Amino acid sequence: MKPINIMLNGMPGNVASIIAGHIAADDRFNLIPFSMTGAEIEAITHNIKGLDFKLLKPDEIENSVLKIIKEFPDMIAVDFTHPTAVNKNGEFYVKFNIPFVMGTTGGDRQALSKTVLSSSISAVIAPNMAKQIVGFQAMMEYAAETFPDLFKGYTLQIKESHQKGKADTSGTAKAMVRYYNKLGIPFAEDDIIMERDPEIQKREWHIPEEHLTGHAWHTYTLTSPNSTAKFEFSHNINGRDIYAQGTIDAALFLHKKINEEINLQVKGKKGTVYTMIDVLRGL
């Protein structure tokens, strides 16, 4: 198979850099030497595993993109930038017909989906790229649809802890709120307890010190009205390797779907939004 051209956007951020390292080591991909970054980033290049990447600021990318597309045809963008850039980046990818995997959380997700659906490109959009967590969410969705109001009368506490630099509330935690609502528990996204203080994370959560700069710990606690029954679900992720594998699978899935459309000679194709559930089912 000819290597898939990937533009990994969000360097020199930690998540983007770690995932870039995994993609660079995978011979199914060709990681191109450019990365979209924020205007506040002072660096102009970034090195990963001996590879130099030119960092393109928002005022530079439009002048460079046509040249990049010509040099690296059939490119797929993988986005791990910043929540404030999600919708603008989505519009950029659509404008230049670049299929993309949106791993960045935050932004207006409904507007992002509409942007893709009104275009002719395909995209994988997911609040969480970890396949196992997505599978857990699918199980919760099944329970919510099959056993509505199962936990009616129970109280719910959702706590999530991420590294200090994560700006927004966890997209995974927000998604879980909807399932618990269907299970009979009134709970709002604003009720999620969000922790970003490393000292509290170390002292009270007992998160390993070496992972304070990169982790995702979630706990969902359900308590019966008289407190005689308690159910608790947790998924604690240290580091970011789990997201790299999910991202790789999402890029392979998207490439496969694009090739299917080409082989079927789809004309007048409308934009398509895929989720990580589609990725899990389709690989």
C-alpha positions in Angstrom: 0.0 0.0 0.0 1.3 3.5 -0.9 1.9 5.4 2.3 -0.9 7.8 3.3 0.1 11.4 3.5 -0.8 12.8 6.9 -0.6 16.4 8.0 -0.5 16.4 11.8 -1.7 19.8 13.1 -1.2 21.1 16.6 2.6 20.8 17.1 4.5 21.6 19.2 1.7 20.6 21.6 2.3 17.5 23.7 -0.6 15.5 22.4 0.1 16.3 18.7 3.8 15.6 19.2 3.3 12.2 20.8 0.8 11.1 18.2 3.1 12.5 15.5 5.9 10.2 16.8 3.7 7.2 16.5 2.6 8.1 13.0 6.2 8.8 11.9 7.2 5.3 13.1 4.4 3.6 11.1 5.3 2.8 7.5 1.7 2.9 6.4 2.0 6.7 6.7 4.0 9.6 5.3 4.0 12.3 7.9 4.5 15.5 5.9 6.9 18.2 7.3 4.3 20.8 8.0 2.0 21.5 11.0 -0.7 24.2 11.6 -0.1 25.8 15.0 -1.4 28.8 17.0 -0.4 32.4 16.5 1.0 32.5 20.0 3.7 29.9 19.2 7.1 31.5 18.9 8.9 28.5 17.4 9.0 28.2 13.6 10.1 24.6 13.5 9.6 21.5 15.7 11.7 18.3 15.7 10.3 14.8 16.4 12.5 11.7 16.2 14.9 13.5 14.0 12.2 14.9 11.6 11.8 18.7 11.3 8.4 20.2 10.9 7.7 23.7 9.7 5.1 25.3 12.0 2.5 27.3 10.1 0.7 30.2 11.8 -2.9 31.1 10.9 -1.8 34.0 8.7 0.7 31.7 6.8 -1.3 28.5 6.1 -3.6 29.8 3.4 -0.6 31.0 1.4 1.0 27.6 1.8 -1.8 25.1 1.5 -2.1 24.8 -2.3 1.6 24.2 -2.6 1.4 21.5 0.2 -1.6 19.8 -1.4 0.2 19.7 -4.8 3.3 18.2 -3.2 1.4 15.8 -1.0 -1.8 14.7 -2.9 -4.6 12.9 -1.2 -3.5 14.3 2.1 -5.5 13.6 5.3 -5.3 16.2 8.1 -5.2 15.0 11.7 -6.1 17.8 14.1 -4.9 18.1 17.7 -4.8 21.9 18.1 -6.9 23.9 20.5 -10.6 24.0 21.3 -10.8 27.6 20.1 -9.5 26.6 16.7 -11.8 23.6 16.1 -14.5 25.3 14.0 -12.1 27.6 12.1 -9.9 24.6 11.2 -12.9 22.6 10.1 -13.9 25.4 7.8 -10.4 25.5 6.5 -10.3 21.8 5.7 -13.6 22.0 3.9 -12.5 25.1 1.9 -9.5 23.2 0.5 -11.2 19.8 0.3 -8.9 18.1 2.9 -10.5 15.1 4.7 -9.7 15.2 8.3 -9.7 13.5 11.7 -10.7 15.9 14.4 -9.2 14.7 17.7 -9.3 18.1 19.3 -12.1 18.5 21.9 -14.3 21.5 22.4 -15.7 24.0 19.9 -19.2 23.9 18.5 -19.5 20.3 17.5 -22.9 20.7 15.9 -21.6 23.5 13.8 -18.5 21.5 12.9 -20.7 18.6 11.7 -22.9 20.9 9.6 -19.7 22.4 8.0 -18.7 18.9 6.9 -22.2 17.8 5.8 -22.6 20.8 3.6 -19.3 20.0 1.9 -18.1 17.2 -0.3 -15.4 15.8 2.1 -15.5 13.1 4.7 -14.2 13.5 8.3 -13.9 11.5 11.5 -15.1 13.7 14.4 -14.7 12.3 17.9 -14.6 13.7 21.5 -12.2 10.8 22.4 -9.8 8.9 20.2 -9.3 6.0 22.7 -11.0 3.0 21.2 -11.6 1.2 24.6 -13.2 4.3 26.1 -15.4 4.7 23.0 -16.4 1.1 23.4 -17.3 1.7 27.0 -19.4 4.7 25.9 -21.2 2.4 23.4 -22.1 0.0 26.2 -23.5 2.9 28.2 -25.5 4.1 25.2 -26.9 0.6 24.8 -28.0 0.5 28.4 -29.5 4.0 28.2 -31.6 3.1 25.1 -32.5 -0.4 26.4 -33.2 0.3 30.1 -34.4 3.9 30.3 -34.8 5.3 33.8 -32.9 2.3 35.2 -31.2 4.7 37.8 -34.2 7.0 38.3 -34.0 8.5 41.8 -30.2 8.0 42.1 -27.8 10.9 42.4 -24.8 11.2 40.2 -21.3 12.6 40.6 -18.9 12.9 37.6 -15.3 13.8 38.3 -12.7 14.2 35.7 -9.0 15.1 35.9 -6.7 16.1 33.1 -3.4 17.9 32.8 -3.2 21.6 33.7 -3.0 22.7 30.1 -6.3 21.2 29.0 -8.6 24.2 28.6 -12.0 22.6 28.3 -14.1 20.1 30.2 -13.6 16.6 29.0 -15.7 15.8 25.9 -16.0 12.2 27.1 -17.5 13.3 30.4 -20.0 15.6 28.6 -21.0 12.7 26.3 -21.6 10.4 29.3 -24.0 13.0 30.8 -26.5 12.3 28.0 -26.5 8.6 28.8 -27.1 9.1 32.5 -29.9 11.5 31.7 -31.6 8.7 29.7 -31.0 6.4 32.6 -33.2 8.7 34.7 -30.7 11.0 36.4 -31.1 14.8 35.9 -27.6 16.0 35.6 -26.1 19.0 33.6 -22.7 19.3 32.0 -22.0 22.3 34.3 -22.2 19.8 37.3 -19.1 17.9 36.2 -16.3 18.4 38.7 -13.2 19.3 36.7 -9.7 19.2 38.2 -6.6 20.8 36.7 -4.5 21.5 39.8 -1.4 19.2 39.9 -1.0 19.5 43.6 -4.6 18.3 44.2 -4.3 15.6 41.6 -1.2 14.2 43.3 -2.4 14.6 46.9 -6.1 13.7 46.6 -6.4 11.8 43.4 -3.1 9.9 43.8 -2.2 10.3 40.1 1.4 9.3 39.5 3.6 12.3 39.4 5.2 11.3 36.1 1.7 11.5 34.5 0.5 14.8 35.9 1.4 16.5 32.6 -0.6 13.9 30.6 -3.5 11.9 32.0 -7.3 11.4 31.8 -9.0 10.1 34.9 -12.8 9.8 35.1 -15.1 8.5 37.8 -18.9 8.2 37.6 -20.5 7.5 41.0 -24.2 6.7 41.3 -25.9 6.5 44.7 -29.4 5.3 45.6 -31.9 7.5 47.3 -31.3 6.0 50.7 -27.5 5.5 50.2 -27.7 1.7 50.5 -26.5 1.1 47.0 -23.6 2.6 45.1 -22.3 2.0 41.6 -19.0 3.4 40.4 -17.4 3.3 37.0 -13.9 4.6 36.3 -11.5 4.8 33.4 -8.0 6.1 34.2 -5.6 6.8 31.4 -1.9 7.7 32.0 0.0 9.1 29.1 -1.3 9.5 25.6 -0.3 6.3 23.8 -3.9 5.0 23.8 -5.0 8.0 21.8 -2.3 7.5 19.2 -3.5 4.0 18.3 -7.1 5.2 18.0 -6.0 8.1 15.8 -4.0 5.8 13.5 -7.1 3.6 13.2 -9.3 6.6 12.4 -6.9 7.8 9.7 -6.8 4.3 8.1 -10.6 4.0 8.3 -11.1 7.5 6.7 -8.6 6.6 3.9 -10.5 3.3 3.3 -13.8 5.2 3.0 -12.4 7.7 0.6 -11.0 5.0 -1.6 -14.4 3.2 -1.6 -16.0 6.4 -2.8 -13.4 6.8 -5.6 -13.8 3.2 -6.7 -17.6 3.5 -6.8 -17.2 6.8 -8.7 -19.5 8.6 -6.5 -20.7 11.8 -8.2 -22.1 14.8 -6.4 -21.0 13.3 -3.1 -22.2 15.0 0.0 -20.0 15.4 3.1 -20.0 12.5 5.5 -19.3 12.6 9.3 -18.0 9.4 10.9 -17.5 8.7 14.6 -15.1 6.5 16.5 -18.0 3.9 16.7 -17.9 3.8 12.9 -14.1 3.3 13.1 -14.5 0.4 15.5 -17.1 -1.2 13.3 -15.4 -0.5 10.0 -11.8 -1.6 10.3 
